[in-house]
Amino acid sequence: MSDFPVNGLGEFSLPIRVYIEDTDAGGIVYYVNYLKYIERARTEFMRSLGMDRAAIFNDELMFVVSDVSISYHRPALLDDDLEATAALTGVGGASLKLKQCVRRGSDLVVEAAVSLACVSPETLAPRRIPKAMLATLRAAHDPQNGLGE
């Protein structure tokens, strides 16, 4: 498992700049773009654990979002420097749960709870996460391993 950029809260952290294409006519980030931001953070988090696209979308398995709950706390604006985060909150035999946030400095902009299901690409039926991958995910979730501190 490789080291990943961790903010002071023990979360994987990805810097994001707000561009004009992210905003509405008033220069406020369009609400659906926060889902893109947290998707990027989640993807880079998985990559930091050695699970690139080929590892998590292949002939044997893929991860799909099965549930997302998002709360919008304050708007982000054109040219803001944001931080999108990802932290595992649960690892099951065929599923993952994450807390994800978007912050501007110390201000919480958006927070989300995201559930992922591991499925077969052919049938889209749930399937167990392979043992080695599961061990890596459980280690990343365990605060005793130093990643969550």
C-alpha positions as MATLAB code, in Angstrom:
seq = 'MSDFPVNGLGEFSLPIRVYIEDTDAGGIVYYVNYLKYIERARTEFMRSLGMDRAAIFNDELMFVVSDVSISYHRPALLDDDLEATAALTGVGGASLKLKQCVRRGSDLVVEAAVSLACVSPETLAPRRIPKAMLATLRAAHDPQNGLGE';
ca = [
       0.000    0.000    0.000;
       1.372    3.386   -0.929;
       1.239    6.508    1.164;
      -1.453    8.975    0.234;
      -1.877   12.685    0.856;
      -3.648   13.059    4.167;
      -5.039   16.275    5.566;
      -5.009   17.143    9.262;
      -8.250   15.207    9.725;
      -6.825   11.867    8.587;
      -8.639   11.858    5.252;
      -7.274   11.367    1.765;
      -7.149   14.866    0.285;
      -7.291   16.099   -3.311;
      -6.891   19.800   -4.149;
      -9.440   21.195   -6.601;
      -9.644   24.628   -8.207;
     -13.061   25.939   -9.281;
     -13.092   26.858  -12.966;
     -15.757   28.782  -14.861;
     -17.004   25.524  -16.409;
     -17.906   24.355  -12.869;
     -20.180   27.291  -12.137;
     -23.583   28.637  -13.000;
     -24.242   32.122  -14.389;
     -23.706   33.604  -10.906;
     -20.237   32.114  -10.464;
     -21.453   29.547   -7.902;
     -20.444   25.894   -8.283;
     -23.334   24.014   -9.883;
     -24.595   21.460   -7.341;
     -23.937   18.319   -9.428;
     -20.257   19.202   -9.814;
     -19.653   18.353   -6.150;
     -20.421   14.739   -7.069;
     -17.662   14.971   -9.681;
     -15.259   16.389   -7.103;
     -15.885   13.588   -4.614;
     -15.679   11.000   -7.406;
     -12.212   12.300   -8.289;
     -11.122   12.143   -4.642;
     -12.486    8.607   -4.292;
     -10.740    7.490   -7.491;
      -7.402    8.975   -6.411;
      -7.817    7.495   -2.929;
      -8.266    4.024   -4.440;
      -5.298    4.624   -6.745;
      -3.183    5.620   -3.735;
      -3.953    2.190   -2.274;
      -2.645    0.502   -5.416;
      -6.078    0.045   -6.958;
      -6.012    1.834  -10.279;
      -8.743    1.639  -12.899;
      -7.522   -1.724  -14.208;
      -7.677   -3.201  -10.703;
     -11.214   -2.082   -9.891;
     -12.895   -2.215  -13.298;
     -11.945   -5.472  -14.980;
     -13.368   -8.798  -16.167;
     -13.896   -9.982  -12.608;
     -15.249   -7.012  -10.669;
     -16.143   -3.367  -10.592;
     -17.311   -0.966   -7.923;
     -20.556    0.959   -8.399;
     -22.163    3.633   -6.245;
     -25.147    2.045   -4.546;
     -26.129    4.976   -2.354;
     -25.150    8.586   -1.837;
     -26.428   11.138    0.644;
     -25.130   14.668    0.226;
     -25.573   17.826    2.269;
     -24.738   21.271    0.930;
     -23.560   23.664    3.649;
     -22.277   26.710    1.772;
     -21.513   27.620   -1.834;
     -18.127   27.424   -3.488;
     -17.280   30.150   -5.984;
     -15.290   30.671   -9.134;
     -11.518   30.500   -8.473;
     -11.930   28.953   -5.004;
      -9.272   26.500   -3.918;
     -11.086   23.483   -2.528;
     -10.131   20.200   -0.952;
     -12.124   17.053   -1.773;
     -11.640   14.234    0.719;
     -12.333   10.542    1.113;
     -12.194    8.370    4.220;
     -13.382    4.802    4.615;
     -16.010    4.422    7.317;
     -16.852    0.773    6.649;
     -15.503   -2.200    4.738;
     -17.738   -5.227    4.176;
     -17.189   -8.402    2.213;
     -18.804   -6.880   -0.893;
     -19.181   -3.193   -0.036;
     -17.458   -0.017    1.074;
     -18.739    3.043    2.905;
     -16.994    6.390    2.764;
     -17.373    9.828    4.259;
     -16.472   12.466    1.698;
     -16.238   16.215    2.081;
     -15.452   19.291    0.075;
     -13.880   22.098    2.069;
     -12.632   25.591    1.423;
      -9.969   26.062    4.050;
     -11.638   25.214    7.341;
     -15.152   25.806    5.939;
     -17.201   22.689    5.203;
     -18.867   23.198    1.826;
     -20.342   19.737    1.181;
     -20.394   16.436    3.032;
     -21.500   13.105    1.645;
     -21.937    9.509    2.716;
     -21.197    7.184   -0.195;
     -21.769    3.438   -0.402;
     -20.054    1.342   -3.058;
     -20.953   -2.203   -4.044;
     -18.544   -4.670   -5.592;
     -20.340   -6.340   -8.500;
     -19.722   -8.707  -11.358;
     -19.389   -6.740  -14.633;
     -21.365   -9.383  -16.522;
     -24.375   -9.747  -14.243;
     -24.097   -6.637  -12.040;
     -24.834   -8.980   -9.135;
     -22.960   -8.350   -5.887;
     -19.731  -10.292   -5.476;
     -17.141  -10.534   -2.751;
     -14.131   -8.250   -2.829;
     -10.987  -10.317   -3.550;
      -9.023  -11.207   -0.396;
      -5.890   -9.171   -1.160;
      -7.928   -6.090   -2.063;
     -10.106   -6.547    1.018;
      -7.010   -6.739    3.229;
      -5.687   -3.480    1.752;
      -9.029   -1.727    2.243;
      -9.371   -2.979    5.822;
      -5.828   -1.787    6.596;
      -6.688    1.671    5.183;
      -9.833    1.744    7.329;
      -8.020    0.724   10.532;
      -6.892    3.860   12.393;
      -4.226    1.793   14.207;
      -2.199    1.467   10.997;
      -1.233    5.154   11.052;
      -3.245    6.224    8.002;
      -6.112    7.583   10.012;
      -3.983    9.616   12.388;
];
